[in-house]
């Protein structure tokens, strides 16, 4: 798994979305035990912090120490550096494994093997992500062009798994596997949107290669279309969960 998020860890912690309560209300009743959970590729720990309210012990891993430095501290959360595919955990350690907006970066077959090893019998693997935001037809088109065209050479190929909602990433669950959709709605300013775009791995890659900020090119057009005050921003969230075969 490549580290694409250390450079913008502070922006990521502030401007990336968290996940709706409805997602956890859907997920948690599927989990038979509440002893231990592993939040894999935790980033700044936002999912781990929620799980800490429901599990006796949460382990949260990431490959970015800069991201982990942004994570909230809780008495029952242990943060540590570890790749998703090879962990130090004992077999049958966890009742739940969560992966939020990160599965597309993994070596998927190796991760599935590791998840199967560390899940307890009957344990649940849950994976989710979110697609391109919606604001208004005019602003959406500006963001789409920026995402699909301007940034196209700077996205890793893995990124397109998100736009496909992980359709080509194997999910080796039994007949009881479930899928669901949710929405995250936020009130944002134009400045907040522009800073969110700066958290994209493609934008960071562009900056590293060209030494200037590509988001600045959008600022005048987005600000003009945005108008005064806040607008509602909607993120579509897709999720899947189940017991691994």
Buried (B, 14 or more C-beta within 10 A) or exposed (E): BEBBBBBBBBBBBEBBBBBBEBBBEBBBEBBEBBEBBBBBBBBBBBBBBBBBEBBEBBBBBBBBEBBBBBBEEBEBBEBEEBBBBEBEBEEEBBBBBBBBBBBBBBBBEBBBBBBBBBBBEEBBBBBBBBEEBBBBEEBBEBBEEBBEEBBEEBBBEBBEBBBEBBEEBEBBBEEEBBEBEBEBEBEBBBEBBBBBBBBBBBBBBBBEEEEEBBBEEBBEEBBEBBEEEEBEBEBBBBBBBBBBE
